[in-house]
Amino acid sequence: MKLAIDGGTPVRTEPWPSWPPPLSGAQRELVTEVLESGLWGATQGTLCADLAAEFARRSGAPYGVTVANATLGLFAALRGLGVGQGDEVIVPAYTFVASATSVLLAGAVPVIVDVEPADLHLSAGAVEAAVTGRTAAVMPVHLAGSPVDMDPLNAVAVRHGLKVVEDCAQAHGATYHGRPVGGLGDAGVFSFQSSKAMTAGEGGVIVCRDEAVHGAIWSACNVGRRLGGEWYGHPEVGWNLRLTEIQAALLLPWLERLEEEIARREAFVAALDLGDLPVSVLPQPAGTTRDSRHLLMLRVEAPVEREFLLAAMAAEGVPLDGGYPPLGTMAALTDAGARVEPCPAAEEAARSVVWVRQQMLMDDASGPVDLAEALAKVLAAR
Ligand SMILES: *Cc1c(COP(=O)(O)O)cnc(C)c1O
């Protein structure tokens, strides 16, 4: 069959579902209410506080703080946990750059370690091997909505006195041994940036376990004020890292349909039949009880040129994402002082792993068939 990239007929011409999905009636109503009230800021209204409380409740962590984005949320969480200058923070090599730049914002040194070759997640063994006398924290990333195997990692953290900050930017609704992510470490941070599973264009929320840490995180996000303290009293150094009420009005009603959206993406993966194609869905780490399927990560074992694969799949109407280069290869991070362990698994992932984005996973009817058909067609051509 002639490939679409060579002028043949594409496998799919129908557009994929849009992201974000169309506004719900509840979103439209709440956003309009906020706009008309004039109470647009978090210091004026109550929706940001409601959203923080709801995320805390759902994460099984007692406290929540909304924040302008997850990069700043990770920074504020580290700072609230007392991580700063002179400290090292262990981060995985296969993740979004913000996992490391948030550490730099806190004044600490990101230590980039390799991921597990099979599932591309941070492992307890890799963390333990990278611990030094300066290690203060570790940042497991629940990549693609798939939870890190947290029990062994938490055991290493306890043994070495490390704080655990979960990067939940991609994992709204994921669970590990039945427990929601975000509440598994000392703090967890979710993102509402436009590519995430819940979005208000930008935004984030931090959940945490300890009352004093909550106070410190809140203060970092609220110009150094103390909760319940004086307006122009600033006992700490802090910044304005706040979310707006308008964003919270988009996000609160979203929680009502999050479950249904995850179920749809799960249905896509369940229906995907790759037959004997040299392509596999990445396995889930031990302890996974719910992968929220923010992205579907596929390993392509065929000797196909990567640029060709991505271009040919896009031409077939089934665009895939090439994913992350290993963090350790980014000169900006090493120039800024990041320490890099050898990362052969992340380097291999950059060559062989591709992603199917969440908006495509929302088409659980013809989507899985189109994906398998386009892969078969493109791989047969090489
Ligand atoms: C998106 C993302 C972030 C950063 O979130 P922002 O809200 O865009 O700052 C951090 N970590 C991971 C893994 C992400 O995917």
The ligand as an SDF file (V2000), in Angstrom:
LIG
                    3D

 15 15  0  0  0  0  0  0  0  0999 V2000
    3.8950   19.6140   32.5270 C   0  0  0  0  0  0  0  0  0  0  0  0
    4.8730   19.0390   33.4760 C   0  0  0  0  0  0  0  0  0  0  0  0
    5.4710   19.8170   34.4680 C   0  0  0  0  0  0  0  0  0  0  0  0
    5.3160   21.3090   34.5630 C   0  0  0  0  0  0  0  0  0  0  0  0
    4.0140   21.7270   34.6860 O   0  0  0  0  0  0  0  0  0  0  0  0
    3.6320   23.2600   34.3520 P   0  0  0  0  0  0  0  0  0  0  0  0
    2.2810   23.4210   34.9760 O   0  0  0  0  0  0  0  0  0  0  0  0
    3.6220   23.4030   32.8720 O   0  0  0  0  0  0  0  0  0  0  0  0
    4.6540   24.1270   35.0050 O   0  0  0  0  0  0  0  0  0  0  0  0
    6.3190   19.1960   35.3730 C   0  0  0  0  0  0  0  0  0  0  0  0
    6.5650   17.8790   35.2840 N   0  0  0  0  0  0  0  0  0  0  0  0
    6.0220   17.1040   34.3360 C   0  0  0  0  0  0  0  0  0  0  0  0
    6.3300   15.6410   34.3280 C   0  0  0  0  0  0  0  0  0  0  0  0
    5.1700   17.6530   33.3930 C   0  0  0  0  0  0  0  0  0  0  0  0
    4.6290   16.8710   32.4380 O   0  0  0  0  0  0  0  0  0  0  0  0
  1  2  1  0
  2  3  1  0
  2 14  2  0
  3  4  1  0
  3 10  2  0
  4  5  1  0
  5  6  1  0
  6  7  2  0
  6  8  1  0
  6  9  1  0
 10 11  1  0
 11 12  2  0
 12 13  1  0
 12 14  1  0
 14 15  1  0
M  END
$$$$
